[in-house]
Amino acid sequence: MAFHPEVERFLARGRELGAMLGRVHAAAFDDLRVRRAAPEEPNLIPEIDGYGALKDVWMEGIVDRYSAAQIEQLFMSAMQECYAVLGERREAAARAAVPDLEDLGADLG
């Protein structure tokens, strides 16, 4: 079934918007990884994804230098570093995935 050409253009733009939003979601959440070291210990580095979930942790040579409680404090400090930049990294990833997103609003308006 064929629609009026204006409707076809509007539907095509809607599909394009859906694809763009999918790329933004993937870049800003699914594919994003943030690694930050603890300020006090550069050898303790957690990695979180775009949702803020822990994905990996590196603790090279620290287990024998700190107590369990100290490692916990270092780990939480490093996690705070990750969360501190997560929003900024998420926004940058989304902009990189769809650099022409601002132009889309003008086209649909």
RADALIN-V954686 format. One record per pair of residues at least 6 apart in sequence whose ideal C-beta (glycine too) atoms are under 7 Angstrom apart, sorted by sequence separation. I is the first residue (numbers start at 1). GAP is how many residues later the second one is. D is the distance in whole Angstrom. If there is no record, write none. Layout:
I & GAP & D
I & GAP & D
This chain:
38 & 6 & 5
48 & 6 & 6
49 & 6 & 5
37 & 7 & 6
48 & 7 & 6
37 & 8 & 5
46 & 8 & 6
47 & 8 & 5
66 & 8 & 7
36 & 9 & 7
47 & 9 & 4
62 & 9 & 7
35 & 10 & 5
47 & 10 & 7
46 & 11 & 5
35 & 12 & 5
34 & 13 & 7
45 & 13 & 5
33 & 14 & 6
34 & 14 & 5
44 & 15 & 5
33 & 16 & 6
43 & 16 & 7
32 & 17 & 6
43 & 17 & 5
32 & 18 & 3
43 & 18 & 6
44 & 18 & 6
43 & 19 & 5
30 & 20 & 7
29 & 21 & 4
41 & 21 & 6
28 & 22 & 5
29 & 22 & 6
33 & 22 & 7
46 & 29 & 7
44 & 30 & 5
44 & 31 & 6
52 & 31 & 6
46 & 32 & 5
41 & 33 & 5
45 & 33 & 6
46 & 33 & 6
40 & 34 & 6
44 & 34 & 5
48 & 34 & 5
52 & 34 & 6
38 & 36 & 4
46 & 36 & 6
40 & 37 & 6
39 & 38 & 6
48 & 38 & 7
38 & 39 & 5
38 & 40 & 4
50 & 40 & 6
37 & 41 & 6
36 & 42 & 6
39 & 42 & 7
38 & 43 & 7
36 & 45 & 4
36 & 46 & 5
34 & 48 & 5
36 & 49 & 7
34 & 51 & 6
34 & 52 & 6
34 & 55 & 5
32 & 57 & 6
32 & 58 & 6
32 & 61 & 5
28 & 62 & 4
28 & 65 & 5
27 & 66 & 4
28 & 66 & 4
27 & 67 & 6
27 & 69 & 7
24 & 70 & 5
27 & 70 & 4
24 & 73 & 6
23 & 74 & 4
24 & 74 & 5
23 & 75 & 6
20 & 78 & 5
20 & 81 & 6
20 & 84 & 7
17 & 87 & 6
13 & 94 & 6
13 & 95 & 6
